[in-house]
Structures are given as structure tokens and as C-alpha cells.
Amino acid sequence: MGIRFKLLLTFVLCFGLMAALNLAQLEHNMSASYDAIERREMIENSNRMLQGIQAELLALSLQSADWAAWNATYEFAQKPDPVWAEENIGVNAMKPVHFSMVLVVDAKAKLLLFETRSASGQSLNLPELSSGPYFALFSADANGGTPQCGLMQSQAGLMLVCRARISRNDGSGEFVGNLVAGRLLDQTLVSKLREQTQLKFELHEQRGMPQGLQIWPEPASAAVNIGSQSLMFAHGKDLYHFYYQLQDVLKQNVGILTLDVSRDLTKQGNLLYRNVAQLFVLTALGTALLLGFFIHHLLIRRLRVLTNELTTLEQQSTWHTRIKLSGSDELGQLSSGINKLLALIEQQVTSLKLLSLTDPLTALPNRREFDARLRQEFARQKRQRIPLALLTIDVDYFKFYNDHYGHPAGDLILKEIAEILASAVSRSSDLAARIGGEEFCLLLPDTDAAGAVLLAESIRSKLQARNLPHVASLLSDRVTLSIGGAIAGDESIEAFVSRTDHALYRAKHEGRDRVCFDAGATE
């Protein structure tokens, strides 16, 4: 039985049952429930908008109270020190805490400090704080019954302000004055509040409310010191338009917060659930459970196994892994096909990896493998501070050999030398590689200069013992090698290899058939 038939049968059974049960008429209408949910969300959104401003006001209150409770501030209120003020509560100190205004008055309502700062670092024009009702309020003893924090209308715009009674660190001391801090309720702060509350409300600096508004049944539970508890609203086609009257610390209307709330929930509920109630929910739930059981048992569970195994295979590149998925249906056939493909990939990856890292003529590692191992061992040498030796080997007058004996014979010579090099490295960490033409390299971790030279001379001796003829050589009638070597020091890989190459060039320059070693560049 194919998986398609199983799914069709499941859908027929499930939706047939749902259709039969839904023939019954539902007795209740869900629109009232949706309306209640929508109203609750609306008041929560409105309160969240107001609570965002309250949170900023609370932060301002805590910071201003902290500044006012310093012993140094208490002394400043009695004996002003402009230098101390500039360093501790002046413009430079206002920037980190995002204050737009700091004002200090003494117990006799004398202005001791008045600093302002915009977001761009410019001074603000705030004549309202030099005299008038705001100044009178901020000069009064903060232990009175008047509000400690709230809003203020200024020429620079609406501002959050907090007044704190200046005292010693422990809260003691007679009344010597107040510290007032303010933060502009500008677009930067409004944008921050929008982001925090995820609400696109607007702030309007106007005193009066629009005409024709109604009072929202539920009061606003927040923002008792920035306005009234009443929310006003107006109906739109698909929206509620909310309005909240902002009041300053003098209880004067200074602005309006507006918030548009979509009525999508009620709209969809009235459309979708007018004739659908509890019985439909139960029917849908039962059908979903039944349908989910069959789909999970027949399809999802097996697909999840297949997906997990393929994900593991992709992450680990373990091409030898095989998918274990039972069944003879389409998924089982898919699993079998994937396993055949994996077997082919495994074979090809193994072959390609071997080809990409091995010289086909000598069966030694090639330049790619050598470069990778060199980077690895060079990094290990840097970490562990162990010696690392490199030998570069070149067949003397090999071009003349090829010209005289032919390239097939030259290939045989390269194989002979590769065999000698392979037998010379006895440790698994050592690497003999052909890096191009007649050039070979030996990478010898944990080997000092003496050991590397000894091994190089041993390779020359083994080649001499084979007595391979080379009548075209300008040096000898036998095949010989020139070997250059170096010990890695505090340098780059390129510099290390370059020193090895220079040692090889020196061996050739000094007459070939010899070993030249450069043990310099150490720390």
C-alpha cells in the first residue's frame, strides 16, 4: 500500500467525521468573547504605552535621587564650588545618563547651578526654569506633598523632570536645597519607547482634546503622575483611536498621546465564528488529533528519521553511513536509493581524496598534502616550541637525464628516489612528498639540525648504493642529489621555506651532490 493512498484514506476518514459532526447547530455566538479579548488587549496596549514613559521617569527619579544624596552635593548646596559642579554634575556628567537639564537651588530658592544639554551636545533655552511656577515648585522642600516627578512644558519641548531633596549619603541633614534633573521627551526617546513597547504611538504637544471623543470603560492603570486615568477613544472603520491627556507637574494639560489599535480580531471573529461555536472547536480538535496521529505515524516520524540522518551525514560528511528506514513504500524506496547514492559518493570521495593528495607517479603525497601538513606542523611547532626540520631535495642534472635516457627512464629514477625517501621516514609524523618535477621534500617534526643533516646524508648514501647510471651528468656518472635544509624559527612559513630553498641553491652553487643546512632564524 503506497503512502499516497494512506494519506488519502486518512483525510477522507478525518474530514468525513468532521463534516458529520458539524451538521449540528451551535447554540452560542463567539463574537462577545472575541470582543472581550480585543478590549483586554487594547487596554493592555494603552497601559504598556504609558508604562514605557513611567519607566523612563522612574529611571530619571533614581538617578536624580542618587546625585542628590552625595555628601559632596550636600556641601555644594551650602558652599557652591563651580569646579566640583562641572566635574560631577555638569554637562560632561549629564551625557552618560542622558540628562537634558540639571538644576540645583538652595534652601533660599537661590539658583546655584543650571546646566542644559541637547542630544547633539548643544545648550537648550529653558527660561521656564529661571523663574515662574516651575521654578517655585522645584525650589520648595521636596518633603512636601507635591509630586516628585512628572512632565514639564518647555520651549525645547516636553520634558520628563524629577526633583530630589539634597541630603547626605545616609539621608540625614536639614533642608539645604533641591536637585532637579530633566530628560527631553524628544523623537529619539519616543522612538526608543516605541521599540521597547512594540507600539506605534504618537506624541502631540497640544493642550486640547479633539471633539466627539468617548471615555473608555476601563481606566488606565499607569501614569498617575503624567496625566489622568481616563482614556478617550473614537471609533474608526477598522480601528480604535485612543487619546490620553498628558499633564505637567502643575496639573496643566501639555500634550496628547495617541494610539491606533486595529480591530482585526473582532472583524475576523464576526466573519468566521458567527455560526461556529464550541462544537466546531471540539470537532476540529478531535479531527486534528486523529489526523495528526496518522500523519505522524505514517509520514512525519519516518521523514524525521530520514531528515535527522541526512543532517548528521551532511554535518559530519560520513559517507560510509547508511540510512536506516524500514518499509517497502515510497519512503522505503527513497531510502534505498539514497543508500545506493551514498555508496557511490563514498567510493568517489575516497578516490578523489586519494588522487588529490597523492602524486600518481611516485605514490608519495603531493604538493597539496605537503602544504597542508606543513601548515599544521608549523603551527604545532609555534605552540609547543619543538624543533621542525625541512629538507628540499633536487635530482642533479635531471633534465640531461631525460634528454639522454628518455622520459620513461626518468620516471623510473623518480620512483627509485621516492622509494628511498619513503623508507627513510620511520615515524608517522614524518612526511616525504614530491612537490613537482624532480623536487622532493621531507618534513621532519621534532627533529633538530643534527638529526636532519644525518638523515639527509643517509638518503644520499642510499642513492649512491643503488649506483644508478647518469652518463649525461656534468658532475658524476651516477645519479646524485642536492639537498637543502633548515630548522623553523620565529618566522613565517614563507620565510622558513625560503631559507630551505636558499640552502638548496647553495648546495647546487657549491658543486651539487651535497647537503647544505641553514639552522638560523631561531628565537
C-alpha positions as CSV (number, residue, x, y, z in Angstrom):
1,M,0.0,0.0,0.0
2,G,1.6,3.3,-1.1
3,I,1.9,6.3,1.1
4,R,-0.3,8.4,-1.2
5,F,-3.2,6.0,-0.6
6,K,-2.6,6.0,3.1
7,L,-2.8,9.8,3.3
8,L,-5.9,10.0,1.1
9,L,-7.6,7.4,3.3
10,T,-6.7,9.3,6.4
11,F,-8.0,12.6,5.0
12,V,-11.3,11.0,4.0
13,L,-11.9,9.5,7.4
14,C,-10.9,12.6,9.3
15,F,-12.8,15.2,7.3
16,G,-15.8,12.9,6.9
17,L,-16.1,12.7,10.6
18,M,-15.7,16.4,11.0
19,A,-18.4,17.1,8.3
20,A,-20.8,14.7,10.0
21,L,-20.3,16.3,13.4
22,N,-20.6,19.9,12.1
23,L,-24.2,19.2,10.9
24,A,-25.3,20.1,14.4
25,Q,-26.2,23.7,15.0
26,L,-24.1,25.6,17.6
27,E,-26.0,27.4,20.3
28,H,-23.6,30.1,21.2
29,N,-22.0,33.0,19.4
30,M,-18.3,33.7,20.0
31,S,-18.3,37.3,18.9
32,A,-18.7,38.5,22.6
33,S,-15.6,36.5,23.6
34,Y,-13.6,38.0,20.8
35,D,-14.7,41.5,21.7
36,A,-13.7,40.9,25.4
37,I,-10.3,39.6,24.3
38,E,-9.9,42.6,22.0
39,R,-10.8,45.1,24.7
40,R,-8.4,43.5,27.1
41,E,-5.6,43.7,24.5
42,M,-6.5,47.3,23.8
43,I,-6.2,48.4,27.5
44,E,-3.0,46.4,27.9
45,N,-1.5,48.1,24.9
46,S,-2.5,51.5,26.2
47,N,-1.1,50.7,29.6
48,R,2.1,49.4,28.1
49,M,2.5,52.7,26.2
50,L,2.1,54.7,29.4
51,Q,4.2,52.3,31.4
52,G,7.1,52.9,29.0
53,I,7.1,56.6,29.9
54,Q,6.7,55.8,33.5
55,A,9.7,53.5,33.3
56,E,11.8,56.4,31.9
57,L,10.5,58.6,34.6
58,L,11.4,56.0,37.3
59,A,15.0,55.7,35.9
60,L,15.3,59.5,35.9
61,S,14.0,59.6,39.5
62,L,16.5,57.0,40.7
63,Q,19.4,58.8,39.0
64,S,18.5,62.3,40.3
65,A,17.9,60.9,43.8
66,D,21.4,59.3,43.7
67,W,23.1,62.6,42.7
68,A,21.2,64.5,45.4
69,A,22.3,62.0,48.1
70,W,26.0,62.6,47.8
71,N,27.8,64.3,50.7
72,A,29.6,66.4,48.1
73,T,26.3,67.6,46.7
74,Y,25.1,68.5,50.2
75,E,28.2,70.5,50.8
76,F,27.9,72.2,47.4
77,A,24.3,73.4,48.3
78,Q,25.8,75.2,51.3
79,K,29.1,76.3,49.7
80,P,29.0,76.2,45.9
81,D,32.1,75.0,44.2
82,P,31.9,75.6,40.4
83,V,34.9,73.3,39.7
84,W,33.3,70.4,41.6
85,A,30.0,71.0,39.9
86,E,31.5,71.0,36.4
87,E,33.3,67.7,37.1
88,N,30.5,65.8,38.9
89,I,27.0,67.2,37.9
90,G,27.8,69.4,35.0
91,V,27.4,68.9,31.2
92,N,30.1,66.2,31.0
93,A,28.4,64.2,33.7
94,M,25.0,64.6,32.1
95,K,25.9,62.9,28.9
96,P,26.3,59.3,30.1
97,V,23.0,59.4,32.0
98,H,21.2,61.2,29.1
99,F,20.2,64.2,31.2
100,S,18.9,67.2,29.3
101,M,18.9,69.5,32.3
102,V,20.3,69.7,35.8
103,L,19.2,72.4,38.2
104,V,20.3,73.0,41.8
105,V,18.7,75.5,44.1
106,D,19.5,76.1,47.8
107,A,17.1,76.4,50.7
108,K,16.6,80.1,50.0
109,A,15.5,79.4,46.4
110,K,18.8,80.7,45.1
111,L,19.8,79.2,41.8
112,L,23.3,77.5,42.3
113,L,23.6,75.5,39.1
114,F,21.6,75.4,35.9
115,E,23.1,73.2,33.1
116,T,21.3,72.1,29.9
117,R,22.4,69.8,27.1
118,S,20.6,68.6,23.9
119,A,21.2,65.2,22.4
120,S,23.7,66.8,20.0
121,G,25.6,68.5,22.8
122,Q,24.2,72.0,22.4
123,S,22.7,74.2,25.1
124,L,18.9,74.4,25.5
125,N,16.9,77.5,26.0
126,L,14.8,76.9,29.1
127,P,13.6,80.2,30.5
128,E,10.7,78.5,32.3
129,L,13.2,77.2,34.9
130,S,14.7,80.6,35.8
131,S,11.5,81.9,37.3
132,G,7.8,81.3,37.4
133,P,5.6,78.4,38.7
134,Y,8.0,75.6,37.7
135,F,10.9,77.3,39.5
136,A,8.7,77.9,42.5
137,L,7.7,74.2,42.6
138,F,11.3,73.0,42.2
139,S,12.5,75.3,44.9
140,A,10.1,74.1,47.6
141,D,11.1,71.5,50.1
142,A,10.8,68.1,48.4
143,N,9.4,66.6,51.6
144,G,6.1,68.4,50.9
145,G,3.1,66.8,49.4
146,T,3.7,67.9,45.8
147,P,4.7,65.4,43.2
148,Q,8.4,64.4,42.9
149,C,8.4,63.6,39.2
150,G,6.4,64.4,36.2
151,L,6.2,66.4,32.9
152,M,7.2,70.0,32.2
153,Q,6.4,72.1,29.1
154,S,9.4,74.0,27.8
155,Q,10.5,75.9,24.7
156,A,12.6,72.9,23.8
157,G,9.6,70.6,24.1
158,L,8.0,68.2,26.7
159,M,10.5,67.2,29.3
160,L,10.5,64.5,32.0
161,V,11.6,66.1,35.3
162,C,12.3,64.8,38.8
163,R,13.0,66.8,41.9
164,A,15.1,65.3,44.7
165,R,15.8,66.8,48.2
166,I,19.6,67.2,48.7
167,S,20.8,65.2,51.7
168,R,23.9,63.4,53.0
169,N,24.6,59.8,51.9
170,D,22.7,58.4,54.9
171,G,19.7,60.7,54.2
172,S,20.3,63.0,57.1
173,G,20.7,66.7,57.1
174,E,18.5,69.7,57.2
175,F,16.9,71.1,54.1
176,V,19.6,72.8,52.1
177,G,18.1,72.7,48.6
178,N,16.9,70.5,45.7
179,L,18.4,68.9,42.7
180,V,16.2,68.8,39.6
181,A,17.1,66.6,36.6
182,G,15.3,66.5,33.3
183,R,15.2,64.5,30.1
184,L,13.6,65.7,26.9
185,L,10.8,63.7,25.6
186,D,12.1,64.1,22.1
187,Q,11.8,62.0,19.0
188,T,14.8,59.9,20.0
189,L,13.3,59.0,23.3
190,V,9.9,58.4,21.7
191,S,11.4,56.1,19.1
192,K,13.2,54.2,21.9
193,L,9.9,53.8,23.7
194,R,8.1,52.6,20.5
195,E,10.8,50.0,20.1
196,Q,10.5,48.9,23.7
197,T,6.7,48.7,23.8
198,Q,6.3,47.5,20.2
199,L,3.6,50.1,19.8
200,K,3.4,52.9,17.1
201,F,2.0,55.6,19.3
202,E,2.4,59.4,18.6
203,L,3.2,62.3,20.9
204,H,1.4,65.6,20.1
205,E,2.3,68.8,22.0
206,Q,-1.2,70.3,22.1
207,R,-3.4,71.2,25.1
208,G,-6.9,70.4,24.0
209,M,-8.5,67.0,23.0
210,P,-10.4,66.6,19.7
211,Q,-14.1,66.9,19.8
212,G,-16.5,63.9,19.9
213,L,-14.4,61.5,22.0
214,Q,-15.8,59.0,24.4
215,I,-14.4,57.7,27.7
216,W,-13.0,54.2,27.5
217,P,-14.8,51.9,30.1
218,E,-11.6,50.7,31.7
219,P,-9.3,53.2,33.3
220,A,-5.6,53.4,32.6
221,S,-3.8,51.8,35.5
222,A,-0.5,53.5,34.8
223,A,0.9,57.0,34.5
224,V,-0.8,58.6,37.5
225,N,1.7,61.4,37.7
226,I,1.8,62.3,34.0
227,G,-1.9,62.6,33.3
228,S,-5.4,61.5,34.2
229,Q,-6.5,57.9,34.5
230,S,-9.1,58.3,31.7
231,L,-8.5,57.0,28.2
232,M,-10.6,58.7,25.5
233,F,-11.3,56.9,22.2
234,A,-13.1,57.3,18.9
235,H,-14.4,54.6,16.5
236,G,-12.8,54.2,13.1
237,K,-13.9,51.8,10.4
238,D,-11.5,49.1,11.4
239,L,-9.6,50.9,14.2
240,Y,-9.9,52.3,17.7
241,H,-8.3,55.7,18.0
242,F,-7.1,56.1,21.6
243,Y,-6.2,59.5,23.2
244,Y,-4.5,60.2,26.5
245,Q,-4.2,63.7,28.0
246,L,-0.7,64.4,29.4
247,Q,-0.4,66.8,32.3
248,D,2.6,68.5,33.8
249,V,3.7,68.7,37.4
250,L,1.4,71.8,37.8
251,K,-1.6,69.7,36.5
252,Q,-1.8,71.7,33.3
253,N,-2.6,70.0,30.0
254,V,0.6,69.9,28.0
255,G,0.2,67.2,25.4
256,I,-1.6,64.2,24.0
257,L,-0.6,60.6,23.4
258,T,-2.4,58.8,20.5
259,L,-2.5,55.1,19.7
260,D,-4.4,53.4,16.8
261,V,-5.4,49.8,17.6
262,S,-6.7,47.5,14.8
263,R,-9.9,45.6,15.4
264,D,-8.8,42.7,13.3
265,L,-9.8,40.1,15.9
266,T,-13.4,41.2,16.2
267,K,-13.6,41.6,12.4
268,Q,-12.4,38.1,11.8
269,G,-14.3,36.6,14.7
270,N,-17.6,38.1,13.5
271,L,-16.9,36.8,10.0
272,L,-15.6,33.4,10.9
273,Y,-17.3,32.4,14.1
274,R,-20.8,33.8,13.6
275,N,-22.3,30.4,13.2
276,V,-19.4,28.4,14.7
277,A,-19.1,27.7,18.4
278,Q,-17.9,25.1,20.9
279,L,-19.0,22.1,18.9
280,F,-16.8,23.2,16.0
281,V,-13.8,23.6,18.2
282,L,-14.3,20.1,19.7
283,T,-14.8,18.7,16.2
284,A,-11.7,20.4,14.9
285,L,-9.7,19.3,17.9
286,G,-10.7,15.7,17.6
287,T,-10.1,15.7,13.8
288,A,-6.8,17.4,14.3
289,L,-5.7,14.8,16.8
290,L,-6.8,11.9,14.6
291,L,-5.3,13.4,11.5
292,G,-2.1,14.3,13.4
293,F,-1.8,10.7,14.7
294,F,-2.0,9.1,11.3
295,I,0.2,11.7,9.6
296,H,2.9,11.4,12.3
297,H,2.8,7.6,12.4
298,L,2.8,7.1,8.6
299,L,4.8,10.0,7.4
300,I,6.3,12.6,9.8
301,R,8.0,10.1,12.1
302,R,9.8,8.4,9.2
303,L,10.6,11.7,7.5
304,R,12.1,13.0,10.7
305,V,14.3,9.9,10.9
306,L,15.4,10.5,7.3
307,T,15.9,14.2,7.9
308,N,18.0,13.7,11.0
309,E,20.2,11.1,9.4
310,L,20.7,13.2,6.4
311,T,21.5,16.2,8.5
312,T,24.1,14.2,10.5
313,L,25.5,12.9,7.3
314,E,25.8,16.5,5.9
315,Q,27.4,17.9,9.1
316,Q,29.9,15.1,9.6
317,S,30.5,14.1,5.9
318,T,30.4,10.4,7.0
319,W,29.7,9.0,3.5
320,H,30.0,5.4,4.9
321,T,26.8,5.9,6.9
322,R,23.6,4.3,5.6
323,I,20.0,5.5,6.1
324,K,18.0,3.1,8.3
325,L,14.4,3.5,7.3
326,S,12.0,0.5,7.3
327,G,9.2,-0.1,4.9
328,S,8.6,-1.0,1.3
329,D,6.6,2.0,0.3
330,E,7.8,5.2,-1.5
331,L,9.8,6.3,1.6
332,G,11.5,2.9,1.8
333,Q,12.3,3.0,-1.8
334,L,13.7,6.5,-1.4
335,S,15.9,5.4,1.5
336,S,17.2,2.5,-0.6
337,G,18.0,4.9,-3.5
338,I,19.8,7.3,-1.1
339,N,21.9,4.5,0.3
340,K,23.0,3.5,-3.2
341,L,23.9,7.1,-4.0
342,L,25.8,7.3,-0.7
343,A,27.8,4.2,-1.6
344,L,28.7,5.7,-5.0
345,I,29.6,9.1,-3.3
346,E,31.8,7.3,-0.7
347,Q,33.7,5.4,-3.4
348,Q,34.2,8.6,-5.5
349,V,35.2,10.8,-2.5
350,T,37.7,8.2,-1.4
351,S,39.2,8.0,-4.9
352,L,39.2,11.8,-5.3
353,K,40.8,12.4,-1.9
354,L,43.5,9.9,-2.7
355,L,44.1,11.4,-6.1
356,S,44.1,15.0,-4.8
357,L,46.7,14.2,-2.1
358,T,48.9,11.7,-3.9
359,D,51.4,12.0,-6.7
360,P,50.3,9.5,-9.3
361,L,53.9,8.6,-10.5
362,T,55.7,8.0,-7.1
363,A,52.6,7.3,-4.9
364,L,54.1,9.9,-2.5
365,P,52.0,12.7,-1.0
366,N,51.8,15.6,-3.5
367,R,52.2,19.4,-3.1
368,R,48.7,19.8,-1.7
369,E,49.2,17.3,1.1
370,F,52.6,18.7,1.8
371,D,51.4,22.3,2.1
372,A,48.6,21.2,4.5
373,R,50.9,19.2,6.7
374,L,53.5,22.0,6.7
375,R,50.9,24.5,8.0
376,Q,49.8,22.0,10.6
377,E,53.2,21.1,11.9
378,F,54.4,24.7,11.7
379,A,51.6,25.8,13.9
380,R,52.3,22.9,16.3
381,Q,56.0,24.0,16.4
382,K,54.9,27.5,17.3
383,R,52.6,26.3,20.1
384,Q,54.8,23.6,21.6
385,R,58.2,25.1,20.9
386,I,59.6,21.9,19.4
387,P,62.1,21.8,16.5
388,L,60.8,21.3,13.0
389,A,63.2,20.5,10.1
390,L,62.5,20.7,6.4
391,L,64.7,19.1,3.6
392,T,64.3,20.1,0.0
393,I,65.8,17.5,-2.4
394,D,66.6,18.0,-6.1
395,V,67.9,15.5,-8.6
396,D,71.2,16.8,-10.2
397,Y,71.0,17.4,-13.9
398,F,67.7,15.6,-14.2
399,K,66.9,17.4,-17.5
400,F,70.0,16.0,-19.0
401,Y,69.0,12.6,-17.8
402,N,65.6,12.8,-19.5
403,D,67.2,14.1,-22.7
404,H,69.7,11.3,-22.8
405,Y,67.7,8.3,-21.5
406,G,64.2,9.4,-22.3
407,H,61.2,10.4,-20.0
408,P,60.2,6.8,-19.2
409,A,63.6,6.2,-17.8
410,G,63.5,9.5,-15.9
411,D,60.2,8.3,-14.3
412,L,61.9,5.2,-13.1
413,I,64.6,7.3,-11.5
414,L,62.0,9.4,-9.7
415,K,60.3,6.2,-8.4
416,E,63.7,4.9,-7.1
417,I,64.3,8.1,-5.2
418,A,60.7,8.1,-3.9
419,E,61.2,4.6,-2.6
420,I,64.4,5.7,-0.8
421,L,62.6,8.7,0.7
422,A,59.7,6.6,1.8
423,S,62.0,4.2,3.6
424,A,63.9,7.0,5.2
425,V,61.0,8.3,7.2
426,S,60.3,5.9,10.0
427,R,57.8,7.9,12.1
428,S,54.2,8.5,11.3
429,S,54.7,12.2,11.9
430,D,57.4,12.5,9.2
431,L,56.3,13.2,5.6
432,A,58.1,12.5,2.3
433,A,56.4,14.3,-0.7
434,R,57.0,15.0,-4.3
435,I,56.3,18.7,-4.8
436,G,57.0,19.0,-8.5
437,G,59.2,17.7,-11.3
438,E,62.4,16.3,-9.8
439,E,61.9,18.1,-6.5
440,F,61.1,16.3,-3.2
441,C,60.6,17.4,0.4
442,L,61.0,15.8,3.7
443,L,59.0,17.3,6.7
444,L,60.6,16.2,10.0
445,P,58.7,17.3,13.2
446,D,60.6,17.1,16.5
447,T,63.9,16.9,14.6
448,D,66.9,19.1,15.3
449,A,69.5,20.2,12.8
450,A,71.9,17.4,13.6
451,G,69.2,14.8,13.1
452,A,68.1,16.4,9.8
453,V,71.6,16.5,8.4
454,L,72.2,12.9,9.4
455,L,69.0,11.8,7.6
456,A,69.9,13.8,4.5
457,E,73.4,12.2,4.3
458,S,71.7,8.8,4.8
459,I,69.5,9.4,1.8
460,R,72.5,10.4,-0.3
461,S,74.3,7.3,0.8
462,K,71.3,5.0,0.0
463,L,71.1,6.5,-3.5
464,Q,74.9,6.1,-4.0
465,A,74.5,2.4,-3.0
466,R,72.0,1.9,-5.8
467,N,74.6,3.1,-8.3
468,L,72.1,4.4,-10.8
469,P,74.0,5.5,-14.1
470,H,73.8,9.1,-15.4
471,V,76.4,9.5,-18.2
472,A,74.8,12.8,-19.1
473,S,75.6,14.4,-15.7
474,L,78.2,17.2,-15.6
475,L,79.1,16.0,-12.1
476,S,79.3,12.3,-12.0
477,D,78.4,9.2,-14.0
478,R,75.9,8.3,-11.4
479,V,72.6,9.9,-10.3
480,T,73.2,12.3,-7.4
481,L,71.1,14.6,-5.2
482,S,71.5,18.1,-3.9
483,I,69.8,18.7,-0.5
484,G,69.0,21.9,1.3
485,G,67.5,22.1,4.8
486,A,66.5,24.4,7.6
487,I,65.1,24.5,11.1
488,A,62.0,26.5,11.6
489,G,62.4,29.6,13.8
490,D,60.4,32.7,14.9
491,E,59.3,33.5,11.3
492,S,56.6,32.9,8.8
493,I,56.1,29.7,6.8
494,E,57.1,31.5,3.6
495,A,60.4,32.7,5.3
496,F,61.0,29.1,6.5
497,V,60.5,27.6,3.1
498,S,62.6,30.4,1.5
499,R,65.6,29.6,3.8
500,T,65.3,25.9,2.8
501,D,65.3,26.8,-0.9
502,H,68.3,29.1,-0.4
503,A,70.1,26.2,1.3
504,L,69.3,24.0,-1.8
505,Y,70.6,26.7,-4.1
506,R,73.8,26.9,-2.1
507,A,74.3,23.2,-2.4
508,K,73.9,23.5,-6.2
509,H,76.2,26.5,-6.3
510,E,78.9,24.8,-4.3
511,G,79.1,21.8,-6.7
512,R,75.9,19.7,-6.1
513,D,75.8,16.2,-4.7
514,R,75.9,17.6,-1.1
515,V,73.9,18.7,1.8
516,C,73.7,22.4,2.9
517,F,71.8,23.3,6.0
518,D,70.6,26.6,7.4
519,A,70.0,26.5,11.1
520,G,69.5,30.3,11.5
521,A,66.3,32.4,12.3
522,T,65.8,30.8,15.7
523,E,64.5,32.9,18.6
